[in-house]
Amino acid sequence: MAVLDLLDLSAALPARSPVVGLDLGEKTIGVAVSDATRMIASPLELIRKSKFTEDAAALFKLMESRQAGGIVIGLPVNMDGTEGPRCQSSRAFARNLLRLRDIPIAFWDERWSSAAVNRMLVGEFDVTRARRAELVDKMAATYILQGALDRLRQAEG
């Protein structure tokens, strides 16, 4: 399998299999998961980065526990639409995952995810700065995955 265009992801997934969404931070990987109908994304876990093989093993274990069939990775595109070093790092992460497991992977533009999550946590929920730091990557993964799921549904219907 290769990295797919988002609109080709559904066809590559097993029927009724959830999808995992990832927000790749510098120190953590925020993980979200969809339901089997791929309608709703929910925060799942935060993986504290160590070695890639350990991070991948933790991710695959989470995917197996949820019977997830694919991955959507947030792509941190620059505001002008160009791709910088963080995008290259995200693409390398996907390539390295594919070396370990043949799984459908797609990217979703995450330009606004962390900012939107921070606004929500501060404005709507009045979450403290310390608690926000724990939640942002997990919630950003949820925001990324929900955006991708909404786009897939829009394309299908």
Backbone as CSV, one residue per row, in Angstrom:
resi,resn,N_x,N_y,N_z,CA_x,CA_y,CA_z,C_x,C_y,C_z
1,MET,0.869,-1.180,0.000,0.000,0.000,0.000,0.907,1.231,0.000
2,ALA,0.381,2.315,-0.463,1.136,3.565,-0.499,0.320,4.634,0.205
3,VAL,0.905,5.794,0.315,0.150,6.930,0.826,-0.854,7.300,-0.253
4,LEU,-2.102,7.427,0.145,-3.191,7.658,-0.792,-3.704,9.082,-0.729
5,ASP,-4.333,9.498,-1.807,-5.111,10.721,-1.771,-6.270,10.452,-0.818
6,LEU,-6.667,11.435,-0.036,-7.722,11.233,0.949,-8.978,10.633,0.318
7,LEU,-9.350,11.091,-0.865,-10.583,10.619,-1.490,-10.498,9.167,-1.958
8,ASP,-9.304,8.593,-1.992,-9.135,7.180,-2.340,-9.058,6.288,-1.105
9,LEU,-9.038,6.906,0.064,-8.862,6.144,1.303,-10.012,5.170,1.558
10,SER,-11.251,5.621,1.416,-12.405,4.763,1.723,-12.368,3.455,0.959
11,ALA,-12.015,3.510,-0.317,-11.985,2.314,-1.149,-10.909,1.331,-0.690
12,ALA,-9.876,1.818,-0.037,-8.775,0.963,0.408,-9.014,0.359,1.792
13,LEU,-10.058,0.816,2.467,-10.326,0.354,3.836,-11.279,-0.834,3.850
14,PRO,-11.080,-1.748,4.808,-12.074,-2.811,4.994,-13.414,-2.192,5.401
15,ALA,-14.513,-2.844,5.018,-15.843,-2.345,5.372,-15.979,-2.213,6.881
16,ARG,-16.619,-1.139,7.312,-16.934,-0.883,8.714,-15.709,-0.906,9.638
17,SER,-14.581,-0.493,9.099,-13.401,-0.408,9.964,-13.160,1.043,10.334
18,PRO,-12.899,1.296,11.608,-12.572,2.657,12.025,-11.267,3.132,11.380
19,VAL,-11.050,4.423,11.459,-9.826,5.054,10.981,-9.197,5.779,12.159
20,VAL,-7.879,5.770,12.197,-7.139,6.475,13.237,-6.627,7.787,12.654
21,GLY,-6.697,8.854,13.443,-6.144,10.145,13.053,-4.955,10.469,13.931
22,LEU,-3.916,11.050,13.343,-2.700,11.369,14.085,-2.337,12.843,13.968
23,ASP,-1.962,13.419,15.094,-1.344,14.739,15.122,0.079,14.518,15.622
24,LEU,1.046,14.688,14.727,2.438,14.420,15.064,3.086,15.659,15.654
25,GLY,3.226,15.662,16.968,3.914,16.756,17.636,5.391,16.449,17.777
26,GLU,6.121,17.392,18.348,7.554,17.177,18.535,7.838,16.137,19.607
27,LYS,7.031,16.127,20.672,7.262,15.221,21.794,6.185,14.148,21.936
28,THR,5.048,14.356,21.292,3.933,13.424,21.432,3.248,13.184,20.097
29,ILE,2.477,12.114,20.063,1.613,11.823,18.926,0.195,11.752,19.474
30,GLY,-0.629,12.691,19.054,-2.031,12.650,19.438,-2.746,11.650,18.560
31,VAL,-3.555,10.798,19.191,-4.255,9.752,18.450,-5.758,9.888,18.678
32,ALA,-6.501,9.858,17.585,-7.964,9.861,17.625,-8.440,8.656,16.824
33,VAL,-9.684,8.274,17.025,-10.246,7.141,16.292,-11.679,7.453,15.899
34,SER,-12.078,6.930,14.757,-13.470,7.098,14.321,-14.289,5.900,14.793
35,ASP,-15.585,6.033,14.684,-16.463,4.893,14.896,-16.424,4.036,13.622
36,ALA,-17.058,2.874,13.656,-17.025,1.954,12.513,-17.707,2.523,11.271
37,THR,-18.641,3.462,11.460,-19.315,4.062,10.307,-18.537,5.250,9.745
38,ARG,-17.472,5.611,10.409,-16.608,6.732,10.015,-17.352,8.064,9.968
39,MET,-18.209,8.243,10.967,-18.972,9.490,11.079,-18.375,10.430,12.128
40,ILE,-17.923,9.858,13.250,-17.519,10.663,14.396,-16.109,10.297,14.834
41,ALA,-15.277,11.310,15.023,-13.926,11.119,15.550,-13.929,11.407,17.043
42,SER,-13.185,10.611,17.789,-13.070,10.794,19.236,-11.607,10.716,19.645
43,PRO,-11.207,11.518,20.635,-9.822,11.427,21.114,-9.574,10.051,21.723
44,LEU,-8.403,9.508,21.505,-8.100,8.180,22.023,-6.963,8.204,23.029
45,GLU,-5.783,8.626,22.594,-4.629,8.526,23.477,-3.530,9.473,23.015
46,LEU,-2.570,9.645,23.889,-1.378,10.427,23.581,-0.190,9.486,23.704
47,ILE,0.569,9.358,22.634,1.780,8.536,22.664,2.953,9.476,22.883
48,ARG,3.702,9.245,23.946,4.910,10.040,24.201,6.021,9.481,23.313
49,LYS,6.564,10.331,22.451,7.561,9.877,21.487,8.828,9.386,22.182
50,SER,9.345,8.272,21.647,10.648,7.768,22.064,11.370,7.358,20.788
51,LYS,11.572,6.075,20.569,12.161,5.602,19.313,11.025,5.306,18.343
52,PHE,11.288,5.486,17.054,10.230,5.289,16.065,9.593,3.909,16.176
53,THR,10.410,2.857,16.296,9.838,1.502,16.335,8.922,1.317,17.544
54,GLU,9.260,1.935,18.660,8.397,1.850,19.850,7.113,2.660,19.642
55,ASP,7.243,3.828,19.030,6.061,4.654,18.725,5.127,3.911,17.775
56,ALA,5.707,3.300,16.742,4.906,2.557,15.760,4.229,1.361,16.427
57,ALA,4.947,0.660,17.289,4.360,-0.495,17.980,3.185,-0.060,18.852
58,ALA,3.329,1.065,19.544,2.235,1.582,20.376,1.044,1.959,19.505
59,LEU,1.304,2.588,18.372,0.242,2.967,17.450,-0.469,1.731,16.898
60,PHE,0.297,0.743,16.438,-0.312,-0.464,15.875,-1.125,-1.219,16.936
61,LYS,-0.654,-1.207,18.171,-1.398,-1.856,19.260,-2.754,-1.157,19.458
62,LEU,-2.741,0.176,19.451,-3.998,0.927,19.559,-4.920,0.626,18.387
63,MET,-4.353,0.568,17.200,-5.160,0.290,16.012,-5.790,-1.099,16.094
64,GLU,-5.001,-2.077,16.522,-5.522,-3.439,16.647,-6.637,-3.509,17.690
65,SER,-6.474,-2.787,18.795,-7.494,-2.829,19.849,-8.815,-2.229,19.371
66,ARG,-8.756,-1.325,18.409,-9.960,-0.691,17.856,-10.348,-1.252,16.497
67,GLN,-9.569,-2.216,16.004,-9.788,-2.819,14.685,-9.795,-1.763,13.580
68,ALA,-8.911,-0.792,13.708,-8.810,0.292,12.733,-8.119,-0.204,11.469
69,GLY,-8.611,0.260,10.324,-8.092,-0.209,9.057,-7.209,0.764,8.306
70,GLY,-7.077,1.984,8.795,-6.274,2.976,8.091,-5.935,4.148,8.967
71,ILE,-5.124,5.050,8.419,-4.608,6.186,9.179,-4.768,7.461,8.362
72,VAL,-5.171,8.534,9.042,-5.123,9.890,8.478,-4.126,10.667,9.327
73,ILE,-3.112,11.201,8.686,-2.066,11.958,9.379,-2.227,13.437,9.053
74,GLY,-2.212,14.256,10.084,-2.256,15.696,9.876,-0.988,16.172,9.199
75,LEU,-1.151,16.957,8.134,-0.008,17.489,7.398,0.112,18.977,7.704
76,PRO,1.175,19.371,8.400,1.327,20.771,8.827,1.815,21.697,7.707
77,VAL,0.934,21.953,6.771,1.231,22.818,5.628,1.395,24.260,6.129
78,ASN,2.334,25.000,5.535,2.506,26.410,5.886,1.271,27.194,5.464
79,MET,1.077,28.356,6.065,-0.100,29.169,5.765,-0.194,29.559,4.287
80,ASP,0.951,29.642,3.593,0.928,29.996,2.175,0.746,28.771,1.272
81,GLY,0.537,27.599,1.899,0.296,26.378,1.132,1.540,25.574,0.792
82,THR,2.705,26.084,1.137,3.937,25.353,0.861,4.201,24.326,1.977
83,GLU,5.080,23.396,1.663,5.442,22.376,2.636,6.869,22.611,3.110
84,GLY,7.028,22.661,4.425,8.338,22.869,5.023,8.852,21.600,5.689
85,PRO,9.823,21.758,6.578,10.436,20.615,7.259,9.451,19.757,8.064
86,ARG,8.439,20.367,8.666,7.465,19.578,9.444,6.643,18.670,8.538
87,CYS,6.316,19.143,7.335,5.609,18.287,6.365,6.502,17.132,5.931
88,GLN,7.770,17.436,5.688,8.712,16.390,5.295,8.813,15.332,6.389
89,SER,8.821,15.774,7.632,8.880,14.849,8.770,7.629,13.978,8.832
90,SER,6.456,14.570,8.593,5.199,13.808,8.598,5.178,12.793,7.460
91,ARG,5.659,13.191,6.312,5.699,12.269,5.165,6.686,11.126,5.431
92,ALA,7.810,11.439,6.064,8.789,10.403,6.413,8.200,9.432,7.439
93,PHE,7.436,9.953,8.392,6.771,9.102,9.385,5.853,8.103,8.672
94,ALA,5.079,8.576,7.714,4.180,7.698,6.956,4.966,6.643,6.182
95,ARG,6.031,7.052,5.505,6.854,6.091,4.753,7.421,5.023,5.678
96,ASN,7.880,5.444,6.855,8.444,4.493,7.804,7.386,3.534,8.344
97,LEU,6.169,4.029,8.564,5.077,3.133,8.986,4.813,2.086,7.913
98,LEU,4.823,2.515,6.650,4.542,1.596,5.546,5.620,0.519,5.401
99,ARG,6.819,0.809,5.865,7.875,-0.209,5.839,7.590,-1.317,6.855
100,LEU,6.839,-0.964,7.902,6.522,-1.933,8.948,5.204,-2.660,8.715
101,ARG,4.258,-1.991,8.079,2.929,-2.581,7.906,2.267,-1.998,6.660
102,ASP,1.640,-2.870,5.898,0.931,-2.471,4.687,-0.457,-1.982,5.090
103,ILE,-0.619,-0.681,5.179,-1.863,-0.093,5.688,-2.183,1.175,4.907
104,PRO,-3.461,1.430,4.617,-3.801,2.665,3.905,-3.554,3.906,4.779
105,ILE,-2.847,4.852,4.220,-2.533,6.110,4.912,-2.874,7.263,3.982
106,ALA,-3.474,8.300,4.544,-3.744,9.533,3.792,-3.384,10.721,4.681
107,PHE,-3.189,11.864,4.067,-2.887,13.097,4.801,-4.080,14.032,4.767
108,TRP,-4.153,14.891,5.782,-5.180,15.930,5.849,-4.510,17.212,6.315
109,ASP,-4.756,18.298,5.613,-4.196,19.607,5.946,-4.616,20.005,7.362
110,GLU,-3.643,20.196,8.208,-3.940,20.491,9.615,-3.623,21.933,10.001
111,ARG,-3.527,22.814,9.035,-3.110,24.189,9.310,-3.799,24.826,10.502
112,TRP,-5.066,24.605,10.680,-5.815,25.323,11.709,-6.143,24.476,12.929
113,SER,-5.724,23.220,12.953,-6.188,22.308,14.007,-5.778,22.733,15.414
114,SER,-4.506,22.963,15.658,-4.074,23.304,17.021,-4.649,24.638,17.476
115,ALA,-4.695,25.614,16.568,-5.264,26.913,16.929,-6.740,26.783,17.271
116,ALA,-7.473,26.013,16.476,-8.906,25.820,16.734,-9.133,25.104,18.054
117,VAL,-8.331,24.090,18.325,-8.472,23.338,19.576,-8.138,24.228,20.767
118,ASN,-7.079,25.011,20.670,-6.722,25.921,21.765,-7.835,26.923,22.037
119,ARG,-8.410,27.491,20.972,-9.519,28.441,21.146,-10.700,27.771,21.846
120,MET,-10.997,26.545,21.444,-12.113,25.828,22.040,-11.837,25.532,23.518
121,LEU,-10.645,25.060,23.820,-10.328,24.694,25.199,-10.307,25.909,26.123
122,VAL,-9.850,27.043,25.600,-9.810,28.258,26.418,-11.186,28.905,26.484
123,GLY,-11.786,29.123,25.311,-13.041,29.868,25.242,-14.249,29.124,25.761
124,GLU,-14.405,27.887,25.343,-15.618,27.155,25.691,-15.501,26.379,26.993
125,PHE,-14.304,25.880,27.281,-14.170,24.996,28.429,-13.296,25.570,29.540
126,ASP,-12.666,26.720,29.289,-11.835,27.392,30.290,-10.828,26.430,30.931
127,VAL,-10.120,25.679,30.096,-9.147,24.706,30.561,-7.848,25.424,30.913
128,THR,-7.209,25.026,32.009,-5.955,25.648,32.435,-4.845,25.368,31.422
129,ARG,-3.819,26.197,31.437,-2.700,26.063,30.511,-2.033,24.690,30.643
130,ALA,-1.813,24.234,31.877,-1.164,22.942,32.101,-2.016,21.802,31.545
131,ARG,-3.287,21.827,31.799,-4.183,20.772,31.318,-4.326,20.846,29.794
132,ARG,-4.308,22.066,29.251,-4.417,22.260,27.808,-3.245,21.589,27.096
133,ALA,-2.046,21.700,27.669,-0.861,21.091,27.070,-1.035,19.578,26.938
134,GLU,-1.725,18.964,27.891,-1.972,17.526,27.839,-3.016,17.166,26.784
135,LEU,-3.950,18.055,26.541,-5.088,17.745,25.678,-4.915,18.129,24.216
136,VAL,-4.083,19.131,23.936,-4.052,19.722,22.596,-3.757,18.710,21.498
137,ASP,-2.719,17.883,21.634,-2.375,16.956,20.553,-3.467,15.918,20.323
138,LYS,-4.064,15.408,21.403,-5.140,14.425,21.275,-6.366,15.049,20.613
139,MET,-6.693,16.268,21.052,-7.846,16.963,20.483,-7.565,17.408,19.043
140,ALA,-6.315,17.801,18.761,-5.958,18.176,17.392,-6.077,16.963,16.467
141,ALA,-5.700,15.787,16.945,-5.858,14.564,16.154,-7.338,14.328,15.852
142,THR,-8.188,14.602,16.832,-9.634,14.448,16.650,-10.144,15.441,15.615
143,TYR,-9.685,16.679,15.710,-10.073,17.732,14.772,-9.636,17.359,13.346
144,ILE,-8.412,16.860,13.210,-7.879,16.442,11.909,-8.729,15.310,11.341
145,LEU,-8.952,14.283,12.159,-9.710,13.132,11.688,-11.143,13.510,11.340
146,GLN,-11.779,14.348,12.159,-13.161,14.736,11.868,-13.237,15.506,10.557
147,GLY,-12.278,16.384,10.303,-12.246,17.109,9.034,-12.118,16.169,7.846
148,ALA,-11.257,15.157,7.973,-11.072,14.184,6.896,-12.347,13.358,6.700
149,LEU,-12.979,12.929,7.790,-14.210,12.143,7.694,-15.318,12.959,7.025
150,ASP,-15.428,14.220,7.422,-16.450,15.093,6.819,-16.205,15.253,5.318
151,ARG,-14.946,15.403,4.937,-14.612,15.548,3.513,-14.939,14.268,2.739
152,LEU,-14.656,13.120,3.324,-14.966,11.845,2.678,-16.470,11.687,2.476
153,ARG,-17.243,12.027,3.500,-18.710,11.931,3.386,-19.237,12.892,2.324
154,GLN,-18.666,14.087,2.287,-19.088,15.087,1.302,-18.813,14.564,-0.117
155,ALA,-17.676,13.912,-0.309,-17.317,13.395,-1.625,-18.202,12.218,-2.032
156,GLU,-18.639,11.439,-1.052,-19.462,10.259,-1.335,-20.920,10.620,-1.598
157,GLY,-21.380,11.736,-1.020,-22.802,12.025,-1.119,-23.104,13.240,-1.865
